[in-house]
Amino acid sequence: MHELSITWNIFELVAEAAKGRKVNRIIVEIGELSGVTADSVAFWFPEVARGTEVAEASLEIRKISALARCEACSAEFPTTSMLTACPCGSFRLKRLRGEELIIKSIELEEVP
């Protein structure tokens, strides 16, 4: 259920940036290790934005796959958990991506 509060925060940031202008499109990036379910954000967004300048905006969610680097051998590889071992056997990993929750862009209606 925390996706509702996350969606509300996304909405508030977008509405603040829009400053009353109509929002056409929003692109959000969500990492697979972020703990945020993209489908839930997509579900809640129309409800949160209802009746506002953001209500008709299309919400594009880009899922970011997780990537780690082994601190022992420097290999980079996809991972779904930091409990995964590197192919070399080491568990000393550094996350490179996959925990993101970013409002990548907001497309606003032009002011005449």
C-alpha atoms as a printed R data frame, in Angstrom:
    type eleno elety resid chain resno      x       y       z
1   ATOM     1    CA   MET     A     1  0.000   0.000   0.000
2   ATOM     2    CA   HIS     A     2  3.015   2.318   0.233
3   ATOM     3    CA   GLU     A     3  2.697   2.810  -3.537
4   ATOM     4    CA   LEU     A     4 -0.284   5.102  -2.869
5   ATOM     5    CA   SER     A     5  1.886   7.490  -0.841
6   ATOM     6    CA   ILE     A     6  4.680   7.245  -3.410
7   ATOM     7    CA   THR     A     7  2.193   8.012  -6.193
8   ATOM     8    CA   TRP     A     8  0.894  10.957  -4.174
9   ATOM     9    CA   ASN     A     9  4.455  12.287  -3.837
10  ATOM    10    CA   ILE     A    10  5.035  11.917  -7.588
11  ATOM    11    CA   PHE     A    11  1.782  13.782  -8.228
12  ATOM    12    CA   GLU     A    12  2.719  16.604  -5.827
13  ATOM    13    CA   LEU     A    13  6.143  17.088  -7.415
14  ATOM    14    CA   VAL     A    14  4.659  17.121 -10.918
15  ATOM    15    CA   ALA     A    15  1.862  19.534  -9.932
16  ATOM    16    CA   GLU     A    16  4.386  21.850  -8.268
17  ATOM    17    CA   ALA     A    17  6.584  21.857 -11.380
18  ATOM    18    CA   ALA     A    18  3.561  22.468 -13.632
19  ATOM    19    CA   LYS     A    19  2.547  25.647 -11.766
20  ATOM    20    CA   GLY     A    20 -1.029  25.363 -13.019
21  ATOM    21    CA   ARG     A    21 -0.179  24.377 -16.589
22  ATOM    22    CA   LYS     A    22 -1.681  21.241 -18.084
23  ATOM    23    CA   VAL     A    23  0.587  18.197 -17.887
24  ATOM    24    CA   ASN     A    24  0.655  16.047 -21.027
25  ATOM    25    CA   ARG     A    25  3.141  13.317 -20.148
26  ATOM    26    CA   ILE     A    26  5.223  12.073 -17.237
27  ATOM    27    CA   ILE     A    27  8.077   9.589 -17.451
28  ATOM    28    CA   VAL     A    28  9.050   7.793 -14.246
29  ATOM    29    CA   GLU     A    29 11.884   5.299 -13.853
30  ATOM    30    CA   ILE     A    30 11.463   2.573 -11.236
31  ATOM    31    CA   GLY     A    31 14.299   0.198 -10.395
32  ATOM    32    CA   GLU     A    32 13.486  -3.460  -9.875
33  ATOM    33    CA   LEU     A    33 15.193  -3.381  -6.456
34  ATOM    34    CA   SER     A    34 13.429  -0.183  -5.339
35  ATOM    35    CA   GLY     A    35 10.640  -2.070  -3.582
36  ATOM    36    CA   VAL     A    36  8.049  -0.130  -5.590
37  ATOM    37    CA   THR     A    37  5.526  -2.012  -7.730
38  ATOM    38    CA   ALA     A    38  5.173  -0.174 -11.040
39  ATOM    39    CA   ASP     A    39  1.700  -1.614 -11.694
40  ATOM    40    CA   SER     A    40  0.451  -0.195  -8.388
41  ATOM    41    CA   VAL     A    41  1.801   3.272  -9.194
42  ATOM    42    CA   ALA     A    42  0.085   3.075 -12.594
43  ATOM    43    CA   PHE     A    43 -3.145   1.989 -10.880
44  ATOM    44    CA   TRP     A    44 -3.146   4.782  -8.273
45  ATOM    45    CA   PHE     A    45 -2.019   7.632 -10.506
46  ATOM    46    CA   PRO     A    46 -5.394   8.384 -12.187
47  ATOM    47    CA   GLU     A    47 -7.104   8.360  -8.785
48  ATOM    48    CA   VAL     A    48 -4.595  10.725  -7.213
49  ATOM    49    CA   ALA     A    49 -4.597  13.098 -10.203
50  ATOM    50    CA   ARG     A    50 -8.387  13.158 -10.717
51  ATOM    51    CA   GLY     A    51 -9.775  16.686 -11.204
52  ATOM    52    CA   THR     A    52 -6.363  18.382 -11.504
53  ATOM    53    CA   GLU     A    53 -4.167  19.735 -14.299
54  ATOM    54    CA   VAL     A    54 -2.331  16.406 -14.142
55  ATOM    55    CA   ALA     A    55 -5.450  14.245 -14.615
56  ATOM    56    CA   GLU     A    56 -5.137  13.784 -18.393
57  ATOM    57    CA   ALA     A    57 -1.385  13.200 -18.422
58  ATOM    58    CA   SER     A    58 -0.072   9.920 -19.726
59  ATOM    59    CA   LEU     A    59  2.166   8.176 -17.228
60  ATOM    60    CA   GLU     A    60  5.016   6.206 -18.763
61  ATOM    61    CA   ILE     A    61  6.829   3.919 -16.337
62  ATOM    62    CA   ARG     A    62 10.217   2.602 -17.366
63  ATOM    63    CA   LYS     A    63 11.466  -0.352 -15.388
64  ATOM    64    CA   ILE     A    64 15.199  -0.270 -14.676
65  ATOM    65    CA   SER     A    65 16.885  -3.642 -14.347
66  ATOM    66    CA   ALA     A    66 19.377  -4.151 -11.545
67  ATOM    67    CA   LEU     A    67 23.080  -4.242 -12.280
68  ATOM    68    CA   ALA     A    68 25.919  -5.001  -9.887
69  ATOM    69    CA   ARG     A    69 29.716  -4.890 -10.031
70  ATOM    70    CA   CYS     A    70 31.871  -7.424  -8.235
71  ATOM    71    CA   GLU     A    71 34.458  -5.742  -6.019
72  ATOM    72    CA   ALA     A    72 36.700  -8.805  -6.293
73  ATOM    73    CA   CYS     A    73 36.935  -9.251 -10.083
74  ATOM    74    CA   SER     A    74 35.189  -6.072 -11.415
75  ATOM    75    CA   ALA     A    75 32.672  -8.092 -13.448
76  ATOM    76    CA   GLU     A    76 29.320  -6.361 -14.047
77  ATOM    77    CA   PHE     A    77 26.214  -8.502 -14.212
78  ATOM    78    CA   PRO     A    78 22.428  -8.300 -13.824
79  ATOM    79    CA   THR     A    79 21.056  -9.302 -10.460
80  ATOM    80    CA   THR     A    80 17.665  -9.487  -8.798
81  ATOM    81    CA   SER     A    81 19.103  -9.494  -5.286
82  ATOM    82    CA   MET     A    82 22.255  -8.386  -3.524
83  ATOM    83    CA   LEU     A    83 22.380 -11.893  -2.084
84  ATOM    84    CA   THR     A    84 23.427 -13.120  -5.517
85  ATOM    85    CA   ALA     A    85 27.036 -14.199  -5.915
86  ATOM    86    CA   CYS     A    86 29.243 -13.057  -8.764
87  ATOM    87    CA   PRO     A    87 30.126 -15.758 -11.277
88  ATOM    88    CA   CYS     A    88 33.593 -15.702  -9.651
89  ATOM    89    CA   GLY     A    89 31.959 -16.720  -6.344
90  ATOM    90    CA   SER     A    90 32.387 -13.437  -4.460
91  ATOM    91    CA   PHE     A    91 29.525 -11.803  -2.577
92  ATOM    92    CA   ARG     A    92 31.271  -8.409  -2.405
93  ATOM    93    CA   LEU     A    93 29.026  -6.509  -4.789
94  ATOM    94    CA   LYS     A    94 28.298  -2.862  -5.453
95  ATOM    95    CA   ARG     A    95 24.906  -1.891  -6.846
96  ATOM    96    CA   LEU     A    96 25.198   0.163  -9.996
97  ATOM    97    CA   ARG     A    97 21.494   0.558 -10.744
98  ATOM    98    CA   GLY     A    98 18.137  -0.899  -9.871
99  ATOM    99    CA   GLU     A    99 17.110   1.094  -6.796
100 ATOM   100    CA   GLU     A   100 15.954   4.192  -8.696
101 ATOM   101    CA   LEU     A   101 12.679   5.996  -8.336
102 ATOM   102    CA   ILE     A   102 13.074   9.018 -10.587
103 ATOM   103    CA   ILE     A   103 10.711  11.441 -12.274
104 ATOM   104    CA   LYS     A   104 12.703  11.491 -15.511
105 ATOM   105    CA   SER     A   105 10.654  14.095 -17.384
106 ATOM   106    CA   ILE     A   106  7.462  16.123 -17.317
107 ATOM   107    CA   GLU     A   107  5.933  17.336 -20.575
108 ATOM   108    CA   LEU     A   108  3.851  20.482 -20.064
109 ATOM   109    CA   GLU     A   109  1.438  22.319 -22.334
110 ATOM   110    CA   GLU     A   110  3.138  25.359 -23.836
111 ATOM   111    CA   VAL     A   111  2.058  28.752 -22.595
112 ATOM   112    CA   PRO     A   112  0.827  30.959 -25.478
